[in-house]
Structure formats: structure tokens, C-alpha cells
């Protein structure tokens, strides 16, 4: 069995005579990205169409995800831009903004890789900068006190197009839609204030449900929707890609209608029900770019822990070619050794990556976790995990904990899949 690992694969030896359970997304239709995206643009949802929204002379801000998201940008972006040209919008009036949130900026080469040379030659493509005060404009405050500070290209546009792929998110429910704005093109201050809601939720100060696949009564989701009310009229194009990166579904139109529709399509392939948790879960975060660093790979770790029994072990294969993902990530593990300490530290000196560290700590202190990666072994140990350089070494570590290795559950693309035990109904509908 092969598990995606960086830009290649890692082999899981078959020690169980083919009896291992494989949890994979799908089955998918034969991809036809052009037909799929074209159909979505031809049949927008919620009475919001590009033709009615955009006119010649309008300044258009088109937001796209960065390379850490598998979203098929090069498949849908030319089709979307051609629609704008057909309406009479001049390319010089369109700015394409990469929704970095607080991620590092893309290099010149990476920008061309993301959108394609033809788009790059014809359109202005820029990185969002969360730290440049002059380029982020304060528009107001949500009812939870989130300062809506947004990239000026978006804030000053006549029309905004939010695009991206649907994925599960461990507390926002799903990516896509409103998340392209906050945190996508928001200031660091806004991003941190928004993400810090999770600390309030952990302390019992916020009502609602924060979990992957949950939008109904999700307070983090509600704040993102509120933030979108501060900017010019919005058109959304959200896509669903299969693990190879090809678009298999798309929804377009009004913010909530298009996002919800895409989330439901995503669930039909990526939400997987289990009868029971497994004592041994072997998972991959989905390969590049989902395991480019540990901050990204954590999403696969979270999903694997959804499927493991309390007396079990998780083996996660995540390349982490770019390291942990943040220079301060390891410091959080050094300072915090109890849940109350974590919450106190996050309250006092909040960092988004500190929250990722806390989420990791909650998982690895409840169930032993072995990490196969390029990370330094001592750094893996600082994060509370057992380091391994290959799958054979990881299995040996698991055997030392469990004794005889049980038949495993293998999740090759845990960064994509949502394992659900007990068949609870998904809470996809948006809060009112």
C-alpha cells in the first residue's frame, strides 16, 4: 500500500495478508474540469451572476488560494477570467490576490506555477501581506469584536470574487467561501483575533460546535460570514478536487449558497463512516502540498486521531520538507504541559501557530503518535511524538507499544478525509 509523501510515496508493508481496511475518498466521476466549471458558471446559485454583478470599468478583486491548498487554480481561473472578458471587463481592471492568511509569500516562480504563465503575463497577480498596515484597511468590527482589516485591493474593489477549493477544517468546519476573505486576505491582527475564538470556546465562553464538517451553530464560521458583509458585492466560485488535484465538482454564485452547495458535494466523497475506531491507524497527510510542513500536515494528524481508539496508536507519514512551518512552533511545547497552561499562554500571547501546537498536544498526549518525516528527531520528540525515518521503523515503534500489531485502518489522504464513527448526520447548513 502506497501513501502520498511529499512529491512521492511511502510504502506500507502488507503484514496483514490484505486484511487492512483502506479509508479513501471517492469513488469519483471521470474529471472534466472545463465542463464542470463552465456548468457552474452557467448555473450560478442564489440569484448572483457575474453578468449582473460585473460591468465594464469595474475594478475586480479576484481572490485565489496559495500553493498549500489543492484547488485546481490553473483549471478554473482561465475560465473565470474569460467570463469577465466576455462581459467587457478589461484585464487591467482585475487584480488577482493570493489569499496567504499568515503563510509565507509565494516566490515569483511559485506565482507563475500557481496561475500559469499566460494569466501571469496578462493580469496583475500579487501576494497578500498580513503585516503591511498600509495595505490593509479597517472596515469595522464584528459582534464578537473581530477587527475586519482587509487587503486594500479587496476593500477598495467595486466587486469581489472569492475562489478556492473545499476542504475540511478542524474548527472552521470547511475551507472555501468566506474563509478566502477571513483569514485569507485579512491582517495578522484580524486573523489572530478570529482564530483566538477557539480559546474562548475551550474556556466555555462561546456556544456552538467547532469541528470539521460542521457549520451549523459554528461561531467561527459565523464571524467569517459577518466579515464578508463589510466588503463590496461578492461572487463565489468553489471547487472540489479529487486527490490527484483534478476538479470533479464546482459551485458558483451567492456567498452562502455556492459554498454550502460545494460543501455538500465534498461530503459525498470525503466524509467516510466507520463502525468503530481502530487500535492502529496508519495515515498520510495527502502528500505535497498538504505535508509541506508540520503546520499543514497537522490536518492529517487531526483526522487520523478521529479514527483511532483510546488504547491505540497513530502512525502519520508527513514529509515536512519545509520544517515545522513556523520558527516559534516548538517553543509552545516547551512552555506548556497542561491544558490550563496552554489556554493561559494562548490568552496572554496568542499566535495562530500556537493554537496548532495546542491542537497537536491535545491529540498526541491522548494517543501515542509516531511521525515519519524529514524533521529532526529531537524536534519531533519536543512535540510529544515518536520520530521515525521510515515506515518499518514506525511499525516497530507501534509494536513496542501495542505488542502484536492489530489489523490497521489505513488513511492515505487523511488531510482530505473526515472519518466519522457512529454515522452522525453532518451539520452543513449555515447558522442564521
Order of alpha helices (4+ residues) and beta strands (2+ residues): beta-beta-beta-alpha-alpha-beta-alpha-beta-alpha-alpha-beta-beta-beta-alpha-beta-beta-beta-alpha-alpha-alpha-beta-beta-alpha-beta-beta-alpha-beta-alpha-alpha-alpha-beta-alpha-beta-alpha-beta-beta
